[in-house]
Amino acid sequence: MTEAPYGYIKCQDTKDFWVIDPPAAEVVKTIFTLFTGGKNRNQICVHLTENQIPTPTFYMKDQNRGTAKSKALDENRRFKWNKCSVTRILTRQEYCGDIVNFRTAKHYRDKHSQYVDKTNWHITENVHEPIIDRTTFETAQRILDDAPVKRPNGDGYIHPLSGMLFCKACGSKLHIRTDHRYIEKRYIARCSEYAKGKGKGAKCFTQHQVDANTLMQNLSELLSKIAKFSLSNKDKFEALVKENLALQQTSDMKKQRKRIPQITTRLEQIDKVVNKLYEDNALGSIDQDRYQQLSQKYSDEYYSLKKELEKANAHLADHESANRRAKKFIDMVNRYCDFTEITPTIINEFISKIVVHERAKKGARSEDTTQYIEVHFNYIGTFENDLTQNSEEEIDRMREEMLQARRQRELERRRQWGKEYRQKNREKMREYSRTKAKEYREKRKANNATEKTAI
């Protein structure tokens, strides 16, 4: 590498060694903090632009570094960050203190450089001082791989659970919308496919509705329970995690091991077909347009299978290293054992996705019903045991609390409605009271006059 990446500068004594560049390193830390804290890449760009932070190209040009140091740049774009720049920073493993070589290779046909699979990279770890700790970097990569779309509500607010809720029936994401029917804002999640209607081709015919506020509260209680148990029973908690991983390995590993040979065989077949196509094209045995069409088709399939193979191998390796995954999860629990409030950062650290089942009872008055929620944790997947599942007594207690909360909301709604009605119709009510009082006095006066006449 001819130049140190944004966030580093070359050491004066040893040119092959990098040292941290404090101003740029702070920007890198800010980007990772915002991203793991729930902000999407577009929001990060807006934040950096509003705070007048120069882009990496302009910053390095000001220091007489980089590929643009001798080029004329448009000053109007000095603070114009874009999604590609943020993504490039989030995916650079060098910020963990590593050196990554052989990211690209020249193709044997046209000799043009192109990116190669990550398995062919040469990574040397812990060479220089890191800007980002490895756990934060891994969390950012997981979020990028899952690519949750953080959809804003109608009022522009992005809920911490946005992009993480999935429908059990059809597998689609749940969209979170703001419910303004109550005094306090409520956020309701519904299946995105249900909103498309019940016509031909619809994937889901039920809402799978869930109150995002209540779900956040339940997640906070669940994570608090796990953290407290891990502190008081470390050995037992570690045994539970390993047992949970062992149960998942049986079915998942069988599927992955069966799929890997199929992918490998197909990749070998594509290699043979592409080589034959290349020979036919060189000898003029095939039309050029047809060659381009087939070449593109097999190329797309090849790289798609390569990506699937890489994920399958990584998934298999993760399952086989149960002890390492259990240790990562336990270390993460210990790191957040004393949290007082659940934050987007904690959600991204602990949870990969949440699968929502349909409610046992549907309708407008169904807050008191039960609903099953699958929480998939990072490193260990689902973690279902006596520690994470509620007992019958707890379910009854929560149902009673929901009923009480619903009664309280209804009472508060009626009080608020009465207050607004009185304020809006105050003059009418006063006029009505004066009219009634006048009628009462006249009636009483008439009664008195009748009584005197009778006497």
C-alpha positions as CSV (number, residue, x, y, z in Angstrom):
1,M,0.0,0.0,0.0
2,T,1.5,3.3,-1.1
3,E,-0.5,5.5,1.3
4,A,-1.8,5.1,4.8
5,P,-5.6,5.0,4.9
6,Y,-7.7,7.9,6.3
7,G,-7.2,7.9,10.1
8,Y,-3.5,7.0,9.9
9,I,-0.3,8.6,8.8
10,K,3.0,7.0,8.0
11,C,5.6,6.9,10.8
12,Q,8.5,9.3,10.2
13,D,11.0,6.7,11.3
14,T,9.6,3.6,9.7
15,K,7.5,4.3,6.5
16,D,6.0,0.8,6.6
17,F,4.5,1.5,10.0
18,W,1.3,3.6,10.6
19,V,0.5,5.9,13.5
20,I,-2.9,7.3,14.4
21,D,-3.8,10.7,12.9
22,P,-6.0,12.2,15.8
23,P,-8.4,14.5,13.9
24,A,-9.2,11.8,11.3
25,A,-9.3,9.0,13.8
26,E,-12.0,10.9,15.8
27,V,-14.1,11.1,12.7
28,V,-13.7,7.3,12.2
29,K,-14.7,6.6,15.8
30,T,-17.7,8.9,15.4
31,I,-18.9,7.0,12.3
32,F,-18.6,3.6,14.0
33,T,-20.3,4.9,17.2
34,L,-23.2,6.3,15.2
35,F,-23.6,3.2,13.0
36,T,-23.5,0.7,15.9
37,G,-25.8,3.1,17.8
38,G,-28.6,2.7,15.3
39,K,-28.0,5.4,12.7
40,N,-28.1,4.4,9.1
41,R,-25.4,5.5,6.6
42,N,-27.5,8.3,5.1
43,Q,-28.1,9.8,8.6
44,I,-24.3,9.6,9.3
45,C,-23.6,11.5,6.1
46,V,-26.1,14.2,7.1
47,H,-24.5,14.4,10.6
48,L,-21.0,14.8,9.1
49,T,-22.1,17.4,6.6
50,E,-24.0,19.5,9.1
51,N,-21.0,19.5,11.4
52,Q,-18.8,20.7,8.5
53,I,-16.3,17.8,8.6
54,P,-14.2,17.6,5.4
55,T,-14.5,14.4,3.4
56,P,-11.4,12.1,3.4
57,T,-10.5,13.3,-0.1
58,F,-10.3,16.9,0.9
59,Y,-8.7,16.2,4.3
60,M,-5.9,14.2,2.7
61,K,-5.4,16.8,-0.1
62,D,-5.0,19.5,2.6
63,Q,-2.2,17.3,4.1
64,N,-0.6,16.8,0.6
65,R,-1.5,13.1,0.7
66,G,-3.7,10.8,-1.3
67,T,-4.4,10.3,-5.0
68,A,-6.1,13.7,-5.3
69,K,-3.3,15.8,-3.8
70,S,-2.4,17.2,-7.3
71,K,-5.9,17.5,-8.6
72,A,-8.3,20.5,-8.6
73,L,-11.4,19.7,-6.5
74,D,-14.7,21.4,-6.3
75,E,-14.8,23.3,-3.0
76,N,-18.6,23.1,-2.9
77,R,-18.2,19.4,-2.2
78,R,-15.7,19.8,0.7
79,F,-18.3,18.7,3.3
80,K,-20.5,16.6,1.0
81,W,-20.2,13.1,2.5
82,N,-21.8,10.2,0.6
83,K,-22.9,6.7,1.5
84,C,-19.9,5.1,-0.4
85,S,-17.4,6.9,1.7
86,V,-19.0,5.9,5.0
87,T,-19.3,2.3,3.8
88,R,-15.6,2.2,2.8
89,I,-14.6,3.4,6.3
90,L,-17.0,0.9,8.0
91,T,-15.5,-2.1,6.1
92,R,-11.8,-1.3,6.5
93,Q,-10.3,-3.9,8.8
94,E,-7.2,-1.8,9.1
95,Y,-8.9,0.2,11.8
96,C,-8.6,-2.8,14.0
97,G,-4.8,-2.6,13.8
98,D,-4.5,-5.2,11.0
99,I,-2.9,-5.1,7.5
100,V,-4.9,-6.4,4.6
101,N,-3.2,-7.3,1.3
102,F,-4.2,-8.9,-2.0
103,R,-7.7,-7.5,-2.0
104,T,-7.5,-7.4,-5.9
105,A,-6.1,-9.5,-8.6
106,K,-5.7,-9.2,-12.4
107,H,-8.1,-11.3,-14.4
108,Y,-6.4,-13.7,-16.8
109,R,-8.6,-12.5,-19.8
110,D,-8.4,-8.8,-19.8
111,K,-5.6,-8.2,-17.2
112,H,-7.9,-5.7,-15.4
113,S,-7.8,-5.7,-11.6
114,Q,-10.9,-6.8,-9.7
115,Y,-11.8,-7.6,-6.1
116,V,-11.3,-11.2,-5.0
117,D,-13.1,-13.2,-2.3
118,K,-12.2,-12.4,1.3
119,T,-10.9,-15.9,1.7
120,N,-8.0,-15.0,-0.6
121,W,-7.0,-11.9,1.4
122,H,-3.7,-11.9,3.3
123,I,-4.5,-10.5,6.8
124,T,-1.8,-9.7,9.3
125,E,-3.3,-8.9,12.7
126,N,-2.3,-6.4,15.4
127,V,0.5,-4.6,13.3
128,H,-0.3,-1.1,14.4
129,E,-2.4,0.7,17.0
130,P,-6.1,0.2,16.5
131,I,-8.6,3.0,16.2
132,I,-11.6,0.7,16.7
133,D,-11.8,-2.3,19.0
134,R,-12.4,-5.6,17.2
135,T,-15.8,-6.2,18.9
136,T,-17.2,-2.9,17.5
137,F,-15.8,-3.7,14.1
138,E,-17.4,-7.1,14.0
139,T,-20.7,-5.7,15.1
140,A,-20.5,-3.1,12.3
141,Q,-19.8,-5.9,9.8
142,R,-22.7,-8.0,11.0
143,I,-25.1,-5.0,10.7
144,L,-23.8,-4.4,7.2
145,D,-24.2,-8.0,6.2
146,D,-27.8,-8.1,7.5
147,A,-28.3,-4.7,5.9
148,P,-31.4,-3.8,7.9
149,V,-33.4,-1.0,6.2
150,K,-34.0,1.7,8.8
151,R,-37.4,3.1,7.7
152,P,-38.5,6.4,9.3
153,N,-42.1,6.8,10.5
154,G,-44.4,9.4,9.1
155,D,-43.0,11.9,11.6
156,G,-39.4,11.1,10.6
157,Y,-38.5,9.1,13.7
158,I,-36.5,5.8,13.2
159,H,-37.4,3.3,15.9
160,P,-34.4,1.3,17.4
161,L,-36.1,-2.0,16.3
162,S,-36.6,-0.8,12.7
163,G,-35.4,-3.4,10.2
164,M,-35.0,-6.1,12.9
165,L,-38.6,-7.4,13.1
166,F,-39.7,-10.2,10.8
167,C,-43.0,-12.0,10.2
168,K,-43.1,-15.6,11.1
169,A,-45.6,-16.5,8.4
170,C,-44.1,-15.0,5.3
171,G,-40.6,-13.9,6.5
172,S,-41.1,-10.3,5.4
173,K,-40.1,-7.3,7.6
174,L,-42.5,-5.6,9.9
175,H,-42.8,-1.8,9.4
176,I,-43.1,0.4,12.4
177,R,-45.6,3.2,12.3
178,T,-46.7,5.9,14.8
179,D,-50.1,5.5,16.5
180,H,-51.5,8.9,17.4
181,R,-54.8,7.6,19.0
182,Y,-53.4,7.9,22.5
183,I,-51.9,10.8,24.5
184,E,-48.5,9.1,24.7
185,K,-47.0,8.2,21.3
186,R,-47.1,4.5,20.6
187,Y,-45.3,2.6,17.8
188,I,-47.0,-0.3,16.2
189,A,-45.3,-2.8,14.0
190,R,-47.2,-4.7,11.2
191,C,-46.2,-7.1,8.5
192,S,-45.3,-5.2,5.3
193,E,-46.9,-7.8,3.1
194,Y,-50.2,-7.6,4.9
195,A,-50.5,-3.9,3.9
196,K,-50.4,-5.0,0.2
197,G,-53.9,-6.5,0.5
198,K,-55.4,-9.9,0.4
199,G,-55.6,-10.2,-3.4
200,K,-54.0,-12.8,-5.6
201,G,-50.3,-13.4,-4.8
202,A,-50.4,-11.9,-1.3
203,K,-47.9,-13.5,1.0
204,C,-49.5,-12.7,4.4
205,F,-53.1,-12.5,5.4
206,T,-52.7,-11.4,9.0
207,Q,-51.0,-8.3,10.5
208,H,-48.7,-10.0,13.1
209,Q,-49.1,-6.7,14.9
210,V,-47.0,-6.0,17.9
211,D,-46.5,-2.9,20.1
212,A,-42.9,-1.8,19.7
213,N,-42.9,0.0,23.0
214,T,-44.0,-3.0,24.9
215,L,-41.5,-5.2,23.0
216,M,-38.7,-2.8,23.9
217,Q,-39.7,-3.1,27.6
218,N,-39.8,-6.9,27.4
219,L,-36.3,-7.0,25.7
220,S,-34.9,-4.8,28.4
221,E,-36.3,-7.1,31.1
222,L,-35.0,-10.2,29.2
223,L,-31.4,-8.8,28.8
224,S,-31.4,-7.6,32.4
225,K,-32.4,-11.1,33.5
226,I,-29.6,-12.7,31.4
227,A,-27.0,-10.2,32.7
228,K,-27.9,-10.7,36.4
229,F,-27.9,-14.5,36.0
230,S,-24.6,-14.5,34.3
231,L,-23.0,-12.5,37.1
232,S,-24.3,-14.7,39.9
233,N,-24.0,-18.1,38.1
234,K,-21.1,-17.8,35.6
235,D,-20.4,-21.5,35.3
236,K,-24.0,-22.5,34.9
237,F,-24.6,-19.7,32.4
238,E,-21.7,-20.8,30.3
239,A,-23.0,-24.4,30.4
240,L,-26.5,-23.2,29.3
241,V,-25.0,-21.3,26.3
242,K,-22.9,-24.2,25.2
243,E,-25.9,-26.6,25.5
244,N,-28.0,-24.3,23.5
245,L,-25.4,-24.2,20.7
246,A,-25.0,-27.9,20.7
247,L,-28.8,-28.4,20.1
248,Q,-28.7,-26.0,17.1
249,Q,-25.7,-27.6,15.5
250,T,-27.4,-30.9,14.8
251,S,-29.9,-29.7,12.2
252,D,-28.0,-26.6,10.9
253,M,-24.7,-28.4,10.3
254,K,-26.4,-31.2,8.4
255,K,-27.9,-28.7,5.9
256,Q,-24.7,-26.8,5.5
257,R,-22.6,-29.9,5.0
258,K,-25.0,-31.3,2.4
259,R,-25.1,-28.0,0.5
260,I,-21.3,-27.3,0.3
261,P,-20.5,-30.3,-2.0
262,Q,-23.4,-29.3,-4.3
263,I,-22.0,-25.8,-4.7
264,T,-18.5,-27.0,-5.2
265,T,-19.6,-29.4,-8.0
266,R,-21.5,-26.7,-9.7
267,L,-18.6,-24.3,-9.6
268,E,-16.4,-26.9,-11.3
269,Q,-19.0,-27.4,-14.0
270,I,-19.2,-23.6,-14.6
271,D,-15.4,-23.4,-14.9
272,K,-15.4,-26.0,-17.6
273,V,-18.3,-24.4,-19.5
274,V,-16.7,-20.9,-19.3
275,N,-13.3,-22.3,-20.6
276,K,-15.1,-24.0,-23.5
277,L,-17.0,-20.8,-24.3
278,Y,-13.8,-18.8,-24.3
279,E,-12.2,-21.3,-26.7
280,D,-15.3,-21.2,-29.0
281,N,-15.2,-17.4,-29.0
282,A,-11.5,-17.3,-29.8
283,L,-12.0,-19.8,-32.7
284,G,-15.0,-17.9,-33.9
285,S,-17.4,-20.9,-33.4
286,I,-19.9,-18.8,-31.5
287,D,-21.7,-15.5,-32.2
288,Q,-20.2,-12.6,-30.2
289,D,-23.6,-11.5,-28.8
290,R,-24.5,-15.0,-27.8
291,Y,-21.0,-15.4,-26.2
292,Q,-21.5,-12.2,-24.2
293,Q,-25.0,-13.3,-23.1
294,L,-23.8,-16.7,-21.9
295,S,-20.6,-15.4,-20.3
296,Q,-22.6,-12.9,-18.3
297,K,-25.1,-15.5,-17.2
298,Y,-22.5,-18.0,-16.0
299,S,-20.5,-15.2,-14.4
300,D,-23.4,-14.1,-12.3
301,E,-24.2,-17.6,-11.3
302,Y,-20.5,-18.3,-10.5
303,Y,-20.1,-15.3,-8.2
304,S,-23.5,-15.9,-6.5
305,L,-22.5,-19.5,-5.7
306,K,-19.1,-18.3,-4.5
307,K,-20.7,-15.9,-2.1
308,E,-23.1,-18.6,-0.9
309,L,-20.2,-21.0,-0.4
310,E,-18.3,-18.4,1.6
311,K,-21.3,-17.8,3.9
312,A,-21.9,-21.6,4.2
313,N,-18.2,-22.2,5.2
314,A,-18.3,-19.3,7.6
315,H,-21.6,-20.5,9.1
316,L,-20.2,-24.0,9.5
317,A,-17.0,-22.8,11.0
318,D,-19.0,-20.7,13.5
319,H,-21.1,-23.7,14.6
320,E,-18.0,-25.9,14.9
321,S,-16.3,-23.3,17.2
322,A,-19.1,-23.3,19.8
323,N,-16.7,-22.6,22.6
324,R,-15.4,-19.4,20.9
325,R,-18.9,-18.2,20.1
326,A,-20.1,-18.9,23.7
327,K,-17.1,-17.0,25.0
328,K,-17.9,-14.0,22.8
329,F,-21.5,-13.9,23.9
330,I,-20.5,-14.3,27.6
331,D,-17.9,-11.5,27.2
332,M,-20.6,-9.3,25.6
333,V,-23.0,-10.0,28.5
334,N,-20.3,-9.1,31.0
335,R,-19.5,-5.9,29.2
336,Y,-23.1,-4.7,29.5
337,C,-24.0,-6.4,32.8
338,D,-24.8,-3.1,34.6
339,F,-26.8,-1.3,31.9
340,T,-29.8,0.7,33.2
341,E,-31.6,1.5,29.9
342,I,-31.7,-0.4,26.7
343,T,-30.2,1.6,23.8
344,P,-29.8,1.0,20.1
345,T,-26.2,0.1,20.6
346,I,-27.1,-2.7,23.1
347,I,-29.8,-4.0,20.7
348,N,-27.3,-4.2,17.8
349,E,-24.7,-5.9,20.0
350,F,-27.1,-8.5,21.4
351,I,-29.8,-9.2,18.8
352,S,-29.5,-10.2,15.2
353,K,-33.3,-10.4,14.5
354,I,-36.7,-10.8,16.1
355,V,-39.4,-13.1,14.6
356,V,-43.0,-12.1,15.5
357,H,-45.7,-14.7,15.6
358,E,-49.4,-13.9,15.3
359,R,-51.4,-13.1,18.5
360,A,-53.5,-15.7,20.0
361,K,-56.4,-13.3,20.0
362,K,-56.9,-10.6,17.4
363,G,-59.0,-7.4,17.4
364,A,-59.1,-3.9,18.8
365,R,-59.3,-5.2,22.4
366,S,-56.6,-7.8,22.2
367,E,-53.9,-6.2,24.4
368,D,-54.5,-8.9,27.0
369,T,-53.7,-11.8,24.7
370,T,-50.4,-13.8,24.5
371,Q,-48.0,-13.5,21.6
372,Y,-44.9,-15.5,21.0
373,I,-41.7,-13.7,20.0
374,E,-38.5,-15.3,18.9
375,V,-35.3,-13.4,19.8
376,H,-32.2,-14.4,17.8
377,F,-29.1,-13.4,19.6
378,N,-25.7,-12.8,18.0
379,Y,-23.2,-15.6,18.2
380,I,-25.7,-18.1,19.8
381,G,-28.9,-17.8,17.8
382,T,-32.1,-18.6,19.8
383,F,-31.6,-19.0,23.5
384,E,-34.7,-20.7,24.8
385,N,-34.7,-22.2,28.3
386,D,-36.0,-21.5,31.7
387,L,-33.9,-18.4,31.9
388,T,-35.4,-16.7,28.9
389,Q,-39.0,-18.1,28.9
390,N,-41.7,-16.7,31.2
391,S,-43.5,-19.0,33.6
392,E,-47.3,-19.2,33.8
393,E,-47.3,-16.9,36.9
394,E,-45.3,-14.3,35.0
395,I,-47.6,-14.5,32.0
396,D,-50.6,-14.0,34.2
397,R,-48.9,-11.1,36.0
398,M,-48.1,-9.4,32.7
399,R,-51.6,-10.0,31.4
400,E,-53.0,-8.3,34.5
401,E,-50.6,-5.4,34.1
402,M,-51.6,-4.9,30.5
403,L,-55.3,-4.9,31.5
404,Q,-54.7,-2.3,34.1
405,A,-52.7,-0.2,31.7
406,R,-55.5,-0.4,29.1
407,R,-58.1,0.7,31.7
408,Q,-55.8,3.5,32.8
409,R,-55.3,4.7,29.2
410,E,-59.1,4.5,28.6
411,L,-59.8,6.5,31.7
412,E,-57.1,9.1,30.8
413,R,-58.6,9.3,27.3
414,R,-62.0,10.0,28.6
415,R,-60.7,12.6,31.1
416,Q,-58.8,14.4,28.3
417,W,-61.8,14.3,26.0
418,G,-64.0,15.8,28.7
419,K,-61.4,18.5,29.4
420,E,-61.1,19.4,25.7
421,Y,-64.9,19.4,25.3
422,R,-65.4,21.7,28.2
423,Q,-62.7,24.1,26.9
424,K,-64.1,24.1,23.4
425,N,-67.8,24.6,24.5
426,R,-67.3,26.7,27.6
427,E,-69.4,29.7,26.3
428,K,-72.1,27.4,25.1
429,M,-72.2,25.6,28.5
430,R,-72.3,29.0,30.3
431,E,-75.1,30.2,28.1
432,Y,-76.9,26.9,28.7
433,S,-76.5,27.3,32.5
434,R,-77.8,30.9,32.4
435,T,-80.8,29.9,30.3
436,K,-81.6,27.0,32.6
437,A,-81.2,29.3,35.7
438,K,-83.5,31.9,34.1
439,E,-86.1,29.2,33.3
440,Y,-85.9,27.9,36.9
441,R,-86.4,31.4,38.4
442,E,-89.4,32.1,36.1
443,K,-90.9,28.8,36.9
444,R,-90.4,29.3,40.6
445,K,-91.9,32.8,40.3
446,A,-94.9,31.5,38.5
447,N,-95.4,28.8,41.1
448,N,-95.3,31.4,43.9
449,A,-97.8,33.6,42.1
450,T,-100.1,30.6,41.7
451,E,-99.9,29.8,45.4
452,K,-100.7,33.4,46.4
453,T,-103.7,33.4,44.1
454,A,-104.9,30.2,45.6
455,I,-104.7,31.6,49.2
